[in-house]
């Protein structure tokens, strides 16, 4: 819808796209060895697990917020998912990563 009562033009720029990445064989090999994965969006979660050929319940997920954490439940047990309950965003995400690292170190 066009408005004629404004004094400016708007140009739309698509700066974010949720296209699943593709992995080379080397990247796939590296991804198969990780213990903690950091996720910033549900689309990143779905993309990651769509590229993994085998299910791995040992991966720990550090998510930016609750929405991403809920998306992880499709792939991982809740005990493997860490996210900031009170402070979503970068600072809380960093805390979730630290919590996942601590859990990984305490695992046998």
NORFEN-V977291 format. One record per pair of residues at least 24 apart in sequence whose C-alpha atoms are under 7 Angstrom apart, sorted by the first residue. I is the first residue (numbers start at 1). J is the second residue. Records with the same first field share a line. If there is no record, write none. Layout:
I: J, J
This chain:
18: 43
20: 47
21: 47
35: 59, 60
36: 60, 61
37: 61, 62
38: 62, 63
39: 63, 64
40: 64, 68
41: 68
42: 68, 71
45: 72
60: 100
62: 93, 96, 97, 100
63: 93, 96
64: 88, 89, 90, 93
65: 89
